[in-house]
């Protein structure tokens, strides 16, 4: 069966510090991968998606970047965090096309 | 921009009642319509999904009704239970035209089922 892992579960960072969130998928190959941000009580905002190694598409201009160094690894990064980067970050995968997305349990990021 | 409009924002239902959440979309190229359930502190999980070639899909107490001409779909939860209390998201994706299968999500509905 397929599983998705996200870490850390919670993170508190000072403004201006760097960020690295990691997501890995097991049990499938060549998945589509997604990073979302969810503000408190709000919907899901798609940040980045990837259809293959090294292929990253950005949905909204922001202070964040994403990389996919391996087939089943997706990393969300920032060089300098802003207060507005606080939120709940979710990684997801899907087989491809119009298939369901499977989400990790998220990382709660607080910027102080 | 592609949009999916979800209503209501919040819903309170008595145990045993029917919960109904509605979504409307604009892009006629959407061809996959899932519903996700999210509990606090967790990621959303697929609950039920429908494709536009059928008008209704039922799985246990959960039913999706789909109206292609009106570009609307809804989630019905029969015999609602306190354990159903969660946030529900509708979504729509255009998987055939873009391999990425990006989903557009509604803003969510917070359901509270009172015992």
Interface residues (C-beta under 8 A of the other chain):
Chain A: X6 X32 X34 X41 X42 X43 X44 X46 X49 X51 X57 X59 X90 X92 X94 X96 X97 X98 X99 X100 X101 X102 X103 X104 X105 X106 X108
Chain B: X6 X31 X32 X34 X36 X41 X42 X43 X44 X45 X46 X49 X51 X89 X93 X94 X95 X96 X99 X100 X101 X102 X103 X105 X106 X107 X108 X110
